[in-house]
Amino acid sequence: MPIIKSTEYEYPKWLFNGHLQTIVPGLFRDSHPLPFERERVDTPDGDFLDLDWLRKKSQDLVIISHGLEGNSRRPYMSGMARHFYTNGFDVLTWNFRGCSGELNRKPIFYHSGATYDLDFVIQHAGKEYTNIFLVGFSLGGNLTLKYLGEKRDRGPKIKKAVAISVPLHLESSCVKISTGENIVYANRFLKTLKEKVVQKAKVFPNEIPTGILRKIKTLQDFDDHYTGPLHGFRDAHDYYEQNSSLYFLENIEIPVLILNAQNDPFLSERCFPVSLGRQLDQVWMDFPRYGGHVGFSPRKKEDIYWSEKRAFEFITGEQ
């Protein structure tokens, strides 16, 4: 499809660069009080996932996936959930393994390509619905796109998807977030990831060694020693190559929208594949100049976020 030239996102004037457009909504956005109902489901391998539901007996369900070290109740999740819920949809936001505030039961964590969990959630949640739509942020966006591009039986219920601030190419994005002034973001993620390793090592001392932790300085180091080996990959490079959604886009068979801001400090140049996008029948790409990473703050505080507006327009529109 041609690259979308949407109405350009207009940012609040005081959020004048990609860092401010990322940090301010990430730290200071208000949460939305919503009547979520928590459901815990056991996975086939003996673990569990915590799901948060908003129900109004609709036949249309939106399933929303969060980003790295996020959870189902983050403001960007509840903001998207509120917009769809108040406009007639049932909504499900879900927590990746170990992200709901309780340590999961298995030595593994979650990762950018763990589509077996997304598939389980869809199969569990979608039984009573006619139409299912997917929205994913950052890591959750990569997970969503990879899932849709894999060769698997997904059934006819999944109609459309939106992926926001997606690191389509994991390795180059990991390098970018660990370089220069962007390293502040990587260090924030590393802090909580290392804390989880320490907690898990108390339960699984043989599977999860901690002696190397103090030497880990980058996210790539972490993926080299933990994410990759724990989940069956040789190292970080193997993990990135097998799970980057960029390599799965050509096999996607339903309409999807990729919404990546050009000033996103997390995303490398390979996350804006304009030439590839023009060759794909089902993939729309919208690359506004501004927005930051999972940002897109409105100019007026009472307005909805631009990413929520774009996601809703795409899912309810003709594309």
N, C-alpha and C positions, 0 to 999 in steps of 0.2 A: 504494500500500500504506500501511496505518497506520504512523506513525513507531514504530520498535521501542523498547520499554522493556525493555532488557536488564538483566541483573544489573549494577548500577552498578560501574564501575571503582573499586577501592580503592587509592589511591596510598600509597607509603611516607610516613609521617607527616612526615619531615624534608623531603620534596619538597612544600612546602605551597602552591606557586602554579604558574601556567602556565609561567613562565620557568624555574624549577628543573626542572619536569617535562620541559621541552624540552632544556635545556642539559646536564644531568647525563648522561642516556643518550647524548646526541649526542657528548659529549666523553670519557666515561669507561666506556662499555659495552665489555665484552670481546668480541673477535672469536671466532668459532667455527672451529676447524680442521676443514675439511671436504675431502674428496677431489675438489675441482673439477678438471675437465678443460677447458682453454682451447681454443676454436675461433675462428679468424678467418675471416669470410666477406666476400666482395666484394659490394658493393651494385650494383644495375643502373646507377647513375650514375658508377661508377668509384671509389667510396670503400670503406671497410671498416667492419665492426662486430666487436667482440670479445665472444664469448659464453662463459659459464662453465656447465658441465654437471655435474649429479649424476645418475648413472644407476644403476638397479637393475632394468632390464628391465620396468618397469611399463607399463601401457597408459594411465596417467593422467599428464599433464604439467602442471606449474604453471610459468608464465612470470612472472617478477617484474621490475618496472621501478622504477628508483631515482628519487630526487628531484633538484632543482637542484644542480648541482656535486657530485653524488654519484658512486658507481660500483658495480659489481656485488659488490664485496667489503666494502662498509660493514657494520658490525655489525648494523644493522637489516635489511639484506638477508640476511646469512648466518644471522641468527636465524630469520627467516621460512623460509629455505631449509632449515635444519636441522630445523625442526618438521615440515615436509611430507615431507622425505626420510626421516626416521626413522619416519614413519607410512605408508610405502608408495608415495610418489609419486616419479616422476622430476622433477627441478627444473632450470630454466634461468634464470639471472640474466644480464642483458645490460647492456652499457655503451653509453650514447648516444655519438654521434660526438664524439671528442676527450676522452672521460671515462675511458679505460682506461690512461692514463699515456703515451699516444703521440698526437701531433698527427695529426688526420685529414687526408686528402689534398685535400679540397675547401675552397674559401673559406667555405662555410657551416658553421654549428655544429649544435647540436640546439636544439629549442625545445618549448614546451608543447603544440603541436599537430602535431608532426611524425609523424603517424600512418603515413606511408609507410614509415618504418623499423620501427615495431612490426608492421605488416602483413607486411613482408618477413621479419622474424624468425619470426613465427607460421607463415608459409607454408614457410619453410625448415625449421623445427624440428618442425612438427606432422605431417609425412608419415607417420611410423611409429606415431602414437598414435591411440587411439580417442577419448579425451576430453582437452580442453585447458581449463585454468583460468587466469585472469589475476589478478595482484595488482599493484597500483601504489601507490607512496608519493608523496605531495605532487605535484610536477610529473608524475611517472610515473602517479599516479592520475588527474590531469586528462587525460593522454594516453590512458589506458586507456578512460575514459568517453567521450571524444570519438570514439575509434576505434569503440566499440560503437554509438554513436549516429549515425554517418555512414551514408550510403546507399552501401553497397559490398557486394560478395559476400564474405562471411566464411566461408561453408560451415557445416556442421552440427556440427563438432567442438567449438567453443567453447561450454562449458556454463554457466559462472558466472564472476563476477568480484568482486573486492573492491578498493575504493579507500580509502586511509587518509590522513587529514590533507590533504584535497584542496582547493586553492584553486579552487572551482567557478567563481567570478567573478574573473577574473585582475586586472582593473584596480583594483577596490576593495581586493583583497587586497594588491596592490602598493603602494597608498597606505598601507594599514595597517602594513605591514612597514617602511615608510620614515618612520613618524611616532613621535615621542616616544621612549620607552625601547626600542621595537622596532628602532630604527635600527641597533643593534649587530648584528642579524642581517643586515640589508641590506648593511652595510659589509663583513661577512665574505664574503658572496657576491660583492660588487663587486670585492673584492681579487683573487680567483682569476679572475673573468671578465675583468678588465682585463689580467691576466697572459697569458691566452690570446689576447687581441686583439694584444698586443705580439708574441707568438710567431708568430701567423699572419700578421701584417703583414710579417714578414721574408720570408715565402714568397709572399705575395700583396699586394705593396705598392700595386698599382693598385686592387684591390678593397676593401682594408681600410685606410682612413686612420687615423692615430693622433693627429693634431693636436688633436682635440676631447677626448681622453681626460681631460686634467686638469680639464676643466670638468664632467665627469660626476660628479654627487654622489648620484644615486639610481638605483635599479633601473629606474625609468621613463625616466630620461635614457638609460640604457644601451640599453633596448629601443627608444627613439626613434631613436637614431643607429646601432645595430648590429643587434640581433635583428630588428627590423621590416624595415628596408631590405634586409638580407642575404638574407632569406627571402621576399621578394616582397610585403611589406606596406608601406603608405604610411608608417606611423609606429607608435608604441607603442599608441595607441588602436585603430587598425585591427587590429593584431596581437592585442590582447586580445579585441576583439569577435568576431573570426573563430575564435578558438581556445578560448574559455571553455567548458568542458564543461557548464556550467549550461544552455546553449542546445541541448544535444544529448540531454538526459536523456529527453525525451518519445519519442524514437525508439528507445530501447534495447529489445531484444526477448528478452533472456535475463535471468535473475535476477542482480542486482548489489546489493552492499552498500556504502553510503558510511558510513565511520566517521570522524567529525569531533568532536574534543573542543571543548566550548564555551569553554574557557579557552586555546585555541590562539592564541598571539600573532601568527601569520601570517594568520589567516583573518578576513575581514570578515563582517558580518551576512548578506550575500548568499550565503555559503557554508553557510547553514543554512535551506534553502528548505522549511520545514515544510508550508506550504500546497500547494506543488507536489507534494511527496512524497506527500501523501494522495490525489493524483489519478492517480498512476502505478501501473501494474499490475506492473511488473517491477523497480522500484527500491525497495529497503529503505534506510531512513536511521536510523542509530544515532548520536545526539548526546549522549554522556555529558558530565556537567558538568566532568570533569577528564581529564587525559591529556597536555596540552601538544601540541606539534607533533612527530609521529613519536616520541612518548614512550611512555606506558603502561607504565612500569617496574613490575615485580612487587614486592610487599612483601618477599618473600624472594629473595635473590640467585639461589638455585638454581632458582627457578620460571621458567616461560616467561613471556614478555611477554603482557600482556592482549590486545594487538592480534593477536598470533599465534594465541592461543586463539580469538578471535572470528572471524578469517579462516578458520581450520580448521573451526570449527563451521558456518559458513555454507556453505562449499564442500562439506562432507561431509553436511550436513543436508538437510532437506526443502525449505527455502526456496530 
